[in-house]
Amino acid sequence: MQTELFKQIQTDPKINLLPKDGVAHYFQGIFDDVTSDLLYQSLLSSLDWQPDQLWMFGKKVVTQRKVAWIGDSGCSYTYSGIKKEPQAWTPELLDIKSKAEELVQWKFNSCLLNLYHNGNEGMGWHSDDEIELNQEAPIVSISFGATRKFAFRHKRDRTRVSLFLVSGSALAMHAPTQEFWQHSLLKTKLSIAPRINLTFRAIQL
């Protein structure tokens, strides 16, 4: 059943991945392989990547995963108790942002990028529901590099939906997805190449 659904998703981005309480669409091939590789290399070399810092159980944790926060002037962002000030947009990021905005017909003013070096690095269960975010706005996640497994989990009944995000693809999460669902980038013991993920957001100014 899951396999058949995933096959349909590859060819029809209008299919809602979520069975209830949210809307998520997957778009494969937004960027072709050559363009995806070029953008990956450009992002890797042009941004100021820093280890992420999180407050967990009263302690500051520094991750192996690295992040870059990009945005318009004034678009600071606080999550896990750490406030981030934005780096400036690069020409490549503005081009990618334009593609994300075209997909969902929404204007974004910020982007959180994650650099995962291998399969040992992932992202635990969470929702993107910080107070700075416009809760009516979609969030668009674009992937470059290695294919990784991504999963949704319903907050109440723990229903799960998972799919593989390939290089050059986009995942759009619409309201009220963050209210009812968590999501996670799952770790793997397989030998996995690095991956850069961009999540375009709308900060309330």
Phi and psi in degrees as GROMACS dihedral restraints (atoms count N, CA, C in turn):
[ dihedral_restraints ]
;  ai    aj    ak    al  type     phi  dphi    fc
    3     4     5     6     1   -62.4    20    10
    4     5     6     7     1   -40.0    20    10
    6     7     8     9     1   -63.6    20    10
    7     8     9    10     1   -43.3    20    10
    9    10    11    12     1   -64.8    20    10
   10    11    12    13     1   -41.4    20    10
   12    13    14    15     1   -61.2    20    10
   13    14    15    16     1   -43.2    20    10
   15    16    17    18     1   -63.9    20    10
   16    17    18    19     1   -37.5    20    10
   18    19    20    21     1   -62.0    20    10
   19    20    21    22     1   -40.8    20    10
   21    22    23    24     1   -65.5    20    10
   22    23    24    25     1   -39.4    20    10
   24    25    26    27     1   -61.4    20    10
   25    26    27    28     1   -35.8    20    10
   27    28    29    30     1   -60.3    20    10
   28    29    30    31     1   -30.9    20    10
   30    31    32    33     1  -108.8    20    10
   31    32    33    34     1   -11.0    20    10
   33    34    35    36     1  -137.6    20    10
   34    35    36    37     1    93.0    20    10
   36    37    38    39     1   -68.9    20    10
   37    38    39    40     1    -7.0    20    10
   39    40    41    42     1   -77.0    20    10
   40    41    42    43     1   -13.0    20    10
   42    43    44    45     1   -69.4    20    10
   43    44    45    46     1   130.3    20    10
   45    46    47    48     1   -81.9    20    10
   46    47    48    49     1   122.4    20    10
   48    49    50    51     1   -67.8    20    10
   49    50    51    52     1   -26.4    20    10
   51    52    53    54     1   -97.2    20    10
   52    53    54    55     1   134.9    20    10
   54    55    56    57     1   -76.1    20    10
   55    56    57    58     1   -16.4    20    10
   57    58    59    60     1  -167.9    20    10
   58    59    60    61     1   163.1    20    10
   60    61    62    63     1    57.2    20    10
   61    62    63    64     1    31.2    20    10
   63    64    65    66     1   167.7    20    10
   64    65    66    67     1   170.9    20    10
   66    67    68    69     1  -138.2    20    10
   67    68    69    70     1   127.0    20    10
   69    70    71    72     1  -140.3    20    10
   70    71    72    73     1   130.6    20    10
   72    73    74    75     1  -122.1    20    10
   73    74    75    76     1   142.1    20    10
   75    76    77    78     1  -113.2    20    10
   76    77    78    79     1   129.4    20    10
   78    79    80    81     1  -119.5    20    10
   79    80    81    82     1   111.1    20    10
   81    82    83    84     1   -93.6    20    10
   82    83    84    85     1   145.9    20    10
   84    85    86    87     1    75.6    20    10
   85    86    87    88     1    28.7    20    10
   87    88    89    90     1   -63.3    20    10
   88    89    90    91     1   -37.3    20    10
   90    91    92    93     1  -122.9    20    10
   91    92    93    94     1   138.4    20    10
   93    94    95    96     1   -73.3    20    10
   94    95    96    97     1   172.1    20    10
   96    97    98    99     1   -61.4    20    10
   97    98    99   100     1   -43.2    20    10
   99   100   101   102     1   -65.3    20    10
  100   101   102   103     1   -46.4    20    10
  102   103   104   105     1   -63.5    20    10
  103   104   105   106     1   -41.3    20    10
  105   106   107   108     1   -60.7    20    10
  106   107   108   109     1   -42.5    20    10
  108   109   110   111     1   -65.1    20    10
  109   110   111   112     1   -42.0    20    10
  111   112   113   114     1   -64.4    20    10
  112   113   114   115     1   -42.4    20    10
  114   115   116   117     1   -67.3    20    10
  115   116   117   118     1   -38.5    20    10
  117   118   119   120     1   -58.2    20    10
  118   119   120   121     1   -49.8    20    10
  120   121   122   123     1   -64.1    20    10
  121   122   123   124     1   -39.3    20    10
  123   124   125   126     1   -65.6    20    10
  124   125   126   127     1   -44.8    20    10
  126   127   128   129     1   -64.4    20    10
  127   128   129   130     1   -38.8    20    10
  129   130   131   132     1   -62.1    20    10
  130   131   132   133     1   -37.2    20    10
  132   133   134   135     1   -95.6    20    10
  133   134   135   136     1   -19.7    20    10
  135   136   137   138     1   -99.2    20    10
  136   137   138   139     1   -13.0    20    10
  138   139   140   141     1  -105.7    20    10
  139   140   141   142     1   157.8    20    10
  141   142   143   144     1   -89.7    20    10
  142   143   144   145     1    92.1    20    10
  144   145   146   147     1   -82.7    20    10
  145   146   147   148     1   132.9    20    10
  147   148   149   150     1  -130.8    20    10
  148   149   150   151     1   146.5    20    10
  150   151   152   153     1   -58.2    20    10
  151   152   153   154     1   141.2    20    10
  153   154   155   156     1   -76.0    20    10
  154   155   156   157     1   149.8    20    10
  156   157   158   159     1  -123.7    20    10
  157   158   159   160     1   130.6    20    10
  159   160   161   162     1  -132.8    20    10
  160   161   162   163     1   147.8    20    10
  162   163   164   165     1   -95.7    20    10
  163   164   165   166     1   118.1    20    10
  165   166   167   168     1  -131.6    20    10
  166   167   168   169     1   121.1    20    10
  168   169   170   171     1    54.2    20    10
  169   170   171   172     1    39.2    20    10
  171   172   173   174     1    81.2    20    10
  172   173   174   175     1     5.0    20    10
  174   175   176   177     1  -123.2    20    10
  175   176   177   178     1   144.1    20    10
  177   178   179   180     1   -81.0    20    10
  178   179   180   181     1   125.3    20    10
  180   181   182   183     1  -111.7    20    10
  181   182   183   184     1   132.2    20    10
  183   184   185   186     1  -105.5    20    10
  184   185   186   187     1   123.6    20    10
  186   187   188   189     1   -89.9    20    10
  187   188   189   190     1   157.2    20    10
  189   190   191   192     1   -71.6    20    10
  190   191   192   193     1   -37.0    20    10
  192   193   194   195     1   -57.7    20    10
  193   194   195   196     1   140.2    20    10
  195   196   197   198     1  -111.5    20    10
  196   197   198   199     1   155.4    20    10
  198   199   200   201     1  -134.8    20    10
  199   200   201   202     1   160.8    20    10
  201   202   203   204     1  -142.6    20    10
  202   203   204   205     1   130.2    20    10
  204   205   206   207     1  -107.9    20    10
  205   206   207   208     1   121.3    20    10
  207   208   209   210     1  -119.2    20    10
  208   209   210   211     1   142.7    20    10
  210   211   212   213     1  -177.1    20    10
  211   212   213   214     1   171.7    20    10
  213   214   215   216     1   -65.9    20    10
  214   215   216   217     1   164.5    20    10
  216   217   218   219     1   -57.6    20    10
  217   218   219   220     1   132.7    20    10
  219   220   221   222     1    89.5    20    10
  220   221   222   223     1    -3.7    20    10
  222   223   224   225     1   -87.7    20    10
  223   224   225   226     1    64.3    20    10
  225   226   227   228     1   -75.0    20    10
  226   227   228   229     1   159.0    20    10
  228   229   230   231     1  -146.1    20    10
  229   230   231   232     1   129.7    20    10
  231   232   233   234     1  -117.9    20    10
  232   233   234   235     1   122.4    20    10
  234   235   236   237     1  -144.2    20    10
  235   236   237   238     1   147.9    20    10
  237   238   239   240     1    53.3    20    10
  238   239   240   241     1    32.4    20    10
  240   241   242   243     1    80.1    20    10
  241   242   243   244     1     5.4    20    10
  243   244   245   246     1  -116.8    20    10
  244   245   246   247     1   128.4    20    10
  246   247   248   249     1   -94.2    20    10
  247   248   249   250     1   133.0    20    10
  249   250   251   252     1  -116.8    20    10
  250   251   252   253     1   135.5    20    10
  252   253   254   255     1  -101.1    20    10
  253   254   255   256     1   142.3    20    10
  255   256   257   258     1   -77.5    20    10
  256   257   258   259     1   143.7    20    10
  258   259   260   261     1   -80.1    20    10
  259   260   261   262     1   162.3    20    10
  261   262   263   264     1   -77.6    20    10
  262   263   264   265     1   153.3    20    10
  264   265   266   267     1   -65.3    20    10
  265   266   267   268     1   140.5    20    10
  267   268   269   270     1   -99.2    20    10
  268   269   270   271     1   162.9    20    10
  270   271   272   273     1   -56.9    20    10
  271   272   273   274     1   -40.0    20    10
  273   274   275   276     1   -64.0    20    10
  274   275   276   277     1   -42.3    20    10
  276   277   278   279     1   -65.7    20    10
  277   278   279   280     1   -36.9    20    10
  279   280   281   282     1   -65.5    20    10
  280   281   282   283     1   -36.2    20    10
  282   283   284   285     1   -66.1    20    10
  283   284   285   286     1   -43.4    20    10
  285   286   287   288     1   -66.1    20    10
  286   287   288   289     1   -40.9    20    10
  288   289   290   291     1   -59.8    20    10
  289   290   291   292     1   -41.2    20    10
  291   292   293   294     1   -60.2    20    10
  292   293   294   295     1   -39.8    20    10
  294   295   296   297     1   -66.0    20    10
  295   296   297   298     1   -42.0    20    10
  297   298   299   300     1   -63.1    20    10
  298   299   300   301     1   -42.0    20    10
  300   301   302   303     1   -65.6    20    10
  301   302   303   304     1   -35.7    20    10
  303   304   305   306     1   -64.7    20    10
  304   305   306   307     1   -37.4    20    10
  306   307   308   309     1   -64.2    20    10
  307   308   309   310     1   -39.4    20    10
  309   310   311   312     1  -115.7    20    10
  310   311   312   313     1    -0.3    20    10
  312   313   314   315     1    57.0    20    10
  313   314   315   316     1    51.4    20    10
  315   316   317   318     1  -145.7    20    10
  316   317   318   319     1   143.9    20    10
  318   319   320   321     1   -93.1    20    10
  319   320   321   322     1   130.2    20    10
  321   322   323   324     1  -106.8    20    10
  322   323   324   325     1   148.3    20    10
  324   325   326   327     1  -121.2    20    10
  325   326   327   328     1     8.6    20    10
  327   328   329   330     1  -161.0    20    10
  328   329   330   331     1   163.2    20    10
  330   331   332   333     1  -155.2    20    10
  331   332   333   334     1   129.4    20    10
  333   334   335   336     1  -102.7    20    10
  334   335   336   337     1   123.3    20    10
  336   337   338   339     1  -108.5    20    10
  337   338   339   340     1   138.7    20    10
  339   340   341   342     1  -120.0    20    10
  340   341   342   343     1   136.4    20    10
  342   343   344   345     1  -113.3    20    10
  343   344   345   346     1   111.6    20    10
  345   346   347   348     1  -101.7    20    10
  346   347   348   349     1   119.1    20    10
  348   349   350   351     1   -78.3    20    10
  349   350   351   352     1   -28.1    20    10
  351   352   353   354     1  -162.3    20    10
  352   353   354   355     1  -177.6    20    10
  354   355   356   357     1   -70.2    20    10
  355   356   357   358     1   -14.4    20    10
  357   358   359   360     1   -73.4    20    10
  358   359   360   361     1   -14.8    20    10
  360   361   362   363     1  -103.3    20    10
  361   362   363   364     1   131.2    20    10
  363   364   365   366     1  -147.8    20    10
  364   365   366   367     1  -161.4    20    10
  366   367   368   369     1  -136.4    20    10
  367   368   369   370     1   125.6    20    10
  369   370   371   372     1   -70.4    20    10
  370   371   372   373     1   174.0    20    10
  372   373   374   375     1   -63.3    20    10
  373   374   375   376     1   129.7    20    10
  375   376   377   378     1  -163.8    20    10
  376   377   378   379     1   168.2    20    10
  378   379   380   381     1  -122.6    20    10
  379   380   381   382     1   145.8    20    10
  381   382   383   384     1   -89.2    20    10
  382   383   384   385     1    80.0    20    10
  384   385   386   387     1  -130.1    20    10
  385   386   387   388     1    28.8    20    10
  387   388   389   390     1   -64.5    20    10
  388   389   390   391     1   153.2    20    10
  390   391   392   393     1   -64.2    20    10
  391   392   393   394     1   -25.0    20    10
  393   394   395   396     1   -69.9    20    10
  394   395   396   397     1   -23.7    20    10
  396   397   398   399     1   -80.0    20    10
  397   398   399   400     1   140.2    20    10
  399   400   401   402     1   -71.0    20    10
  400   401   402   403     1   110.0    20    10
  402   403   404   405     1   -70.3    20    10
  403   404   405   406     1   -14.5    20    10
  405   406   407   408     1   -85.8    20    10
  406   407   408   409     1   -16.0    20    10
  408   409   410   411     1   -81.8    20    10
  409   410   411   412     1   145.1    20    10
  411   412   413   414     1   -72.5    20    10
  412   413   414   415     1   163.2    20    10
  414   415   416   417     1  -119.5    20    10
  415   416   417   418     1   128.8    20    10
  417   418   419   420     1  -113.0    20    10
  418   419   420   421     1   123.5    20    10
  420   421   422   423     1  -107.6    20    10
  421   422   423   424     1   122.7    20    10
  423   424   425   426     1  -117.1    20    10
  424   425   426   427     1   137.7    20    10
  426   427   428   429     1  -116.2    20    10
  427   428   429   430     1   138.0    20    10
  429   430   431   432     1  -132.6    20    10
  430   431   432   433     1   138.1    20    10
  432   433   434   435     1   105.6    20    10
  433   434   435   436     1  -142.8    20    10
  435   436   437   438     1   -65.2    20    10
  436   437   438   439     1   147.4    20    10
  438   439   440   441     1   -71.8    20    10
  439   440   441   442     1   132.2    20    10
  441   442   443   444     1  -133.1    20    10
  442   443   444   445     1   151.3    20    10
  444   445   446   447     1   -85.1    20    10
  445   446   447   448     1   130.5    20    10
  447   448   449   450     1  -122.2    20    10
  448   449   450   451     1   141.6    20    10
  450   451   452   453     1  -136.8    20    10
  451   452   453   454     1   147.3    20    10
  453   454   455   456     1  -106.2    20    10
  454   455   456   457     1   148.4    20    10
  456   457   458   459     1  -140.2    20    10
  457   458   459   460     1   123.2    20    10
  459   460   461   462     1   -68.3    20    10
  460   461   462   463     1   136.5    20    10
  462   463   464   465     1   -67.6    20    10
  463   464   465   466     1   -27.4    20    10
  465   466   467   468     1   -96.1    20    10
  466   467   468   469     1   -54.7    20    10
  468   469   470   471     1  -104.3    20    10
  469   470   471   472     1     2.6    20    10
  471   472   473   474     1    65.6    20    10
  472   473   474   475     1    19.0    20    10
  474   475   476   477     1   -55.3    20    10
  475   476   477   478     1   137.5    20    10
  477   478   479   480     1  -119.9    20    10
  478   479   480   481     1   145.1    20    10
  480   481   482   483     1  -135.8    20    10
  481   482   483   484     1   131.6    20    10
  483   484   485   486     1  -133.8    20    10
  484   485   486   487     1   157.0    20    10
  486   487   488   489     1  -157.1    20    10
  487   488   489   490     1   166.6    20    10
  489   490   491   492     1  -101.9    20    10
  490   491   492   493     1   127.8    20    10
  492   493   494   495     1   -95.1    20    10
  493   494   495   496     1   117.0    20    10
  495   496   497   498     1   -97.7    20    10
  496   497   498   499     1   164.0    20    10
  498   499   500   501     1   -62.0    20    10
  499   500   501   502     1   134.7    20    10
  501   502   503   504     1    86.5    20    10
  502   503   504   505     1     4.8    20    10
  504   505   506   507     1   -98.0    20    10
  505   506   507   508     1   167.2    20    10
  507   508   509   510     1  -135.4    20    10
  508   509   510   511     1   142.3    20    10
  510   511   512   513     1  -121.8    20    10
  511   512   513   514     1   121.2    20    10
  513   514   515   516     1  -107.1    20    10
  514   515   516   517     1   124.4    20    10
  516   517   518   519     1  -112.8    20    10
  517   518   519   520     1   118.8    20    10
  519   520   521   522     1  -103.9    20    10
  520   521   522   523     1   155.6    20    10
  522   523   524   525     1   -60.1    20    10
  523   524   525   526     1   143.3    20    10
  525   526   527   528     1   -99.9    20    10
  526   527   528   529     1    38.2    20    10
  528   529   530   531     1   -53.3    20    10
  529   530   531   532     1   -46.3    20    10
  531   532   533   534     1   -66.1    20    10
  532   533   534   535     1   -25.4    20    10
  534   535   536   537     1   -71.0    20    10
  535   536   537   538     1   -34.6    20    10
  537   538   539   540     1  -111.8    20    10
  538   539   540   541     1   -15.1    20    10
  540   541   542   543     1  -126.1    20    10
  541   542   543   544     1   146.1    20    10
  543   544   545   546     1  -102.7    20    10
  544   545   546   547     1   163.3    20    10
  546   547   548   549     1  -141.4    20    10
  547   548   549   550     1   162.4    20    10
  549   550   551   552     1  -153.0    20    10
  550   551   552   553     1   143.6    20    10
  552   553   554   555     1   -96.4    20    10
  553   554   555   556     1   113.2    20    10
  555   556   557   558     1   -78.7    20    10
  556   557   558   559     1   140.9    20    10
  558   559   560   561     1   -76.4    20    10
  559   560   561   562     1   160.5    20    10
  561   562   563   564     1  -146.4    20    10
  562   563   564   565     1   149.5    20    10
  564   565   566   567     1   -87.3    20    10
  565   566   567   568     1    -5.1    20    10
  567   568   569   570     1   -69.0    20    10
  568   569   570   571     1   154.1    20    10
  570   571   572   573     1   -74.8    20    10
  571   572   573   574     1   111.1    20    10
  573   574   575   576     1  -122.1    20    10
  574   575   576   577     1   136.1    20    10
  576   577   578   579     1   -72.6    20    10
  577   578   579   580     1   167.1    20    10
  579   580   581   582     1   -63.3    20    10
  580   581   582   583     1   160.2    20    10
  582   583   584   585     1  -144.2    20    10
  583   584   585   586     1   139.4    20    10
  585   586   587   588     1  -113.2    20    10
  586   587   588   589     1   131.1    20    10
  588   589   590   591     1  -120.1    20    10
  589   590   591   592     1   133.6    20    10
  591   592   593   594     1  -115.9    20    10
  592   593   594   595     1   127.8    20    10
  594   595   596   597     1  -118.1    20    10
  595   596   597   598     1   111.6    20    10
  597   598   599   600     1   -86.3    20    10
  598   599   600   601     1   133.8    20    10
  600   601   602   603     1  -136.2    20    10
  601   602   603   604     1   165.7    20    10
  603   604   605   606     1  -118.3    20    10
  604   605   606   607     1   106.4    20    10
  606   607   608   609     1   -83.3    20    10
  607   608   609   610     1   138.4    20    10
  609   610   611   612     1   -83.6    20    10
  610   611   612   613     1   118.8    20    10
